[in-house]
């Protein structure tokens, strides 16, 4: 029985809107902004701080500084008082929240490494949403970004996500064989929603048939 749908995505592909429509159609909980808010609550910081560090690696200079502080006498004395929210601690908390959400079930989880954390779950259906570069720029421009801003975001955010997946999972993003379905959102959001729902239903039916034939 499929109880979880994860949606990994290229930035600007419209995955957030598609995920919301899928969750609404199923009557399931959507873990997107809610996931960010929950991470922020557990880290006792504001959501904007988490948003700046989600699905990213800490800069090299910061990782060196952190290693120095952890290995220094001063750092060990101050560690209990230091309340640093970095990419590593955001990732650790995100993993806990994602796995807890999956245990509760009946949810759609957007990004944050969810497809990779939940790879071994038989009740999870993994989707990757992509789009041509021009389509992503157009969406981002419609969201209020200038042409240059949209183009830069479409290039840099996915590069950060690829680095994040490479560091923490040791694979080249998106590592296509991990996904049950890949969709070009340029075909239209409504078609993408129907394809996801139909794909999840067909995948579930195949699981049921396989289980029945093995009895």
C-alpha positions as CSV (number, residue, x, y, z in Angstrom):
1,X,0.0,0.0,0.0
2,X,1.5,3.4,-1.1
3,X,1.4,5.7,1.9
4,X,4.1,8.2,0.9
5,X,4.9,10.1,-2.2
6,X,8.2,11.9,-2.4
7,X,8.8,14.6,-5.0
8,X,12.3,15.6,-5.9
9,X,12.6,18.4,-8.3
10,X,14.6,20.9,-10.4
11,X,14.3,24.4,-9.2
12,X,11.7,26.4,-11.1
13,X,9.9,23.2,-12.3
14,X,6.7,24.0,-10.5
15,X,7.0,21.0,-8.2
16,X,5.7,22.8,-5.1
17,X,2.4,23.6,-6.8
18,X,2.2,20.1,-8.3
19,X,2.9,18.5,-5.0
20,X,0.1,20.6,-3.3
21,X,-2.4,19.5,-5.9
22,X,-1.4,15.9,-5.5
23,X,-1.8,16.1,-1.7
24,X,-5.1,17.9,-2.0
25,X,-6.4,15.2,-4.4
26,X,-5.4,12.5,-2.0
27,X,-6.4,14.3,1.1
28,X,-2.9,13.8,2.4
29,X,-0.6,16.0,4.5
30,X,1.9,18.1,2.5
31,X,5.4,18.3,3.9
32,X,7.0,21.2,2.1
33,X,6.9,24.5,3.9
34,X,5.6,22.5,6.9
35,X,8.8,20.5,6.9
36,X,10.9,23.7,7.0
37,X,8.8,25.0,9.8
38,X,9.2,21.8,11.8
39,X,12.9,21.8,11.4
40,X,13.1,25.4,12.5
41,X,11.0,24.6,15.6
42,X,13.2,21.7,16.6
43,X,16.3,23.8,16.1
44,X,14.7,26.7,17.9
45,X,15.4,29.2,15.1
46,X,13.3,31.0,12.4
47,X,12.3,29.4,9.2
48,X,14.3,31.7,7.1
49,X,17.5,30.5,8.7
50,X,16.6,26.9,7.8
51,X,15.6,27.9,4.2
52,X,19.1,29.3,3.7
53,X,20.7,26.0,4.6
54,X,18.4,23.4,3.3
55,X,19.7,21.0,0.6
56,X,23.1,22.7,0.6
57,X,26.6,22.1,1.8
58,X,28.4,24.5,4.2
59,X,31.1,26.6,2.5
60,X,34.6,25.2,2.7
61,X,35.9,28.0,4.9
62,X,33.0,27.3,7.4
63,X,33.7,23.6,7.5
64,X,37.4,24.4,8.3
65,X,36.4,26.8,11.0
66,X,34.0,24.4,12.5
67,X,36.7,21.6,12.5
68,X,39.1,24.0,14.2
69,X,36.6,25.0,16.8
70,X,35.7,21.4,17.6
71,X,39.4,20.5,18.0
72,X,40.4,23.5,20.0
73,X,40.3,24.0,23.8
74,X,38.3,27.2,23.4
75,X,35.9,25.5,21.1
76,X,35.3,22.7,23.6
77,X,34.7,25.2,26.4
78,X,32.2,27.2,24.3
79,X,30.5,24.4,22.5
80,X,27.6,24.1,25.0
81,X,26.9,27.8,24.7
82,X,27.3,28.0,20.9
83,X,24.0,27.6,19.1
84,X,25.0,27.3,15.5
85,X,22.5,26.3,12.8
86,X,24.4,25.0,9.9
87,X,23.8,22.8,6.9
88,X,24.9,19.7,8.8
89,X,22.5,20.1,11.7
90,X,19.6,21.1,9.3
91,X,20.2,17.9,7.4
92,X,20.3,15.8,10.5
93,X,17.0,17.2,11.8
94,X,15.5,17.0,8.3
95,X,16.2,13.3,8.1
96,X,14.4,12.7,11.4
97,X,11.4,14.8,10.4
98,X,11.2,13.1,7.0
99,X,11.4,9.6,8.5
100,X,8.8,10.5,11.1
101,X,6.4,11.9,8.5
102,X,6.8,8.6,6.5
103,X,6.0,6.6,9.6
104,X,2.8,8.6,10.0
105,X,2.0,8.0,6.4
106,X,-0.5,9.5,4.0
107,X,1.8,12.3,3.0
108,X,3.5,14.0,0.1
109,X,7.1,15.1,0.9
110,X,8.9,17.6,-1.3
111,X,12.7,17.4,-1.6
112,X,15.0,17.7,1.4
113,X,16.6,14.3,0.5
114,X,13.4,12.4,1.2
115,X,13.6,10.2,-1.8
116,X,17.1,9.1,-0.6
117,X,16.2,8.7,3.1
118,X,13.2,6.6,2.3
119,X,14.6,4.5,-0.6
120,X,14.1,1.3,1.3
121,X,10.4,1.8,2.1
122,X,8.1,-0.3,0.0
123,X,5.2,2.0,0.7
124,X,6.9,5.0,-0.9
125,X,6.5,6.2,-4.5
126,X,9.3,8.4,-5.7
127,X,8.8,11.1,-8.3
128,X,11.3,13.5,-10.0
129,X,10.0,16.6,-11.7
130,X,12.1,18.5,-14.2
131,X,11.6,21.1,-17.0
132,X,13.5,22.7,-19.9
133,X,15.6,25.6,-18.8
134,X,13.4,28.2,-20.6
135,X,10.3,26.9,-18.9
136,X,12.0,27.1,-15.4
137,X,13.1,30.7,-16.1
138,X,9.6,31.6,-17.2
139,X,8.1,30.2,-14.0
140,X,10.6,32.0,-11.8
141,X,10.0,35.2,-13.7
142,X,6.3,34.8,-13.2
143,X,7.0,34.5,-9.5
144,X,8.5,38.0,-9.5
145,X,12.1,37.5,-10.4
146,X,13.9,39.4,-13.1
147,X,15.1,37.6,-16.2
148,X,18.7,37.6,-14.9
149,X,17.7,36.5,-11.4
150,X,15.5,33.7,-12.7
151,X,18.3,32.4,-14.9
152,X,20.9,32.5,-12.1
153,X,18.5,30.8,-9.7
154,X,17.7,28.0,-12.2
155,X,21.4,27.3,-12.5
156,X,22.8,27.8,-9.0
157,X,20.1,26.2,-6.8
158,X,20.2,22.8,-8.7
159,X,24.0,23.0,-8.5
160,X,23.7,23.3,-4.7
161,X,21.3,20.4,-4.5
162,X,23.6,18.2,-6.6
163,X,26.5,19.0,-4.2
164,X,24.3,18.2,-1.2
165,X,23.2,14.8,-2.6
166,X,26.8,14.0,-3.6
167,X,28.1,14.8,-0.1
168,X,25.5,13.0,1.9
169,X,24.5,10.1,-0.3
170,X,27.5,9.6,-2.5
171,X,25.6,9.7,-5.8
172,X,25.2,12.0,-8.8
173,X,22.0,14.0,-8.5
174,X,19.3,13.0,-9.3
175,X,20.5,9.4,-9.6
176,X,17.6,8.5,-11.9
177,X,17.2,4.8,-11.1
178,X,16.0,5.7,-7.6
179,X,12.8,7.2,-9.0
180,X,9.7,5.3,-10.1
181,X,8.5,8.2,-12.3
182,X,10.1,11.3,-13.9
183,X,7.9,14.0,-15.4
184,X,8.5,17.0,-17.6
185,X,6.3,19.7,-16.0
186,X,6.4,21.7,-19.2
187,X,3.6,19.4,-20.3
188,X,1.3,21.1,-17.8
189,X,0.7,20.9,-14.0
190,X,-2.6,19.1,-14.3
191,X,-1.2,16.5,-16.6
192,X,1.7,16.0,-14.1
193,X,-0.7,15.6,-11.2
194,X,-2.7,13.0,-13.1
195,X,0.4,11.1,-14.2
196,X,1.7,11.0,-10.6
197,X,-1.7,9.7,-9.2
198,X,-2.0,7.2,-12.0
199,X,1.6,6.1,-11.7
200,X,1.3,5.6,-7.9
201,X,-2.0,3.6,-8.3
202,X,-0.5,1.4,-11.0
203,X,2.6,0.8,-8.9
204,X,0.5,-0.2,-5.9
205,X,-1.6,-2.5,-8.0
206,X,1.6,-4.2,-9.2
207,X,2.7,-4.6,-5.7
208,X,-0.6,-6.2,-4.7
209,X,-0.5,-8.6,-7.8
210,X,3.1,-9.6,-6.9
211,X,2.2,-10.3,-3.3
212,X,-0.8,-12.4,-4.4
213,X,1.1,-14.4,-6.9
214,X,3.8,-15.2,-4.3
215,X,1.2,-16.6,-1.8
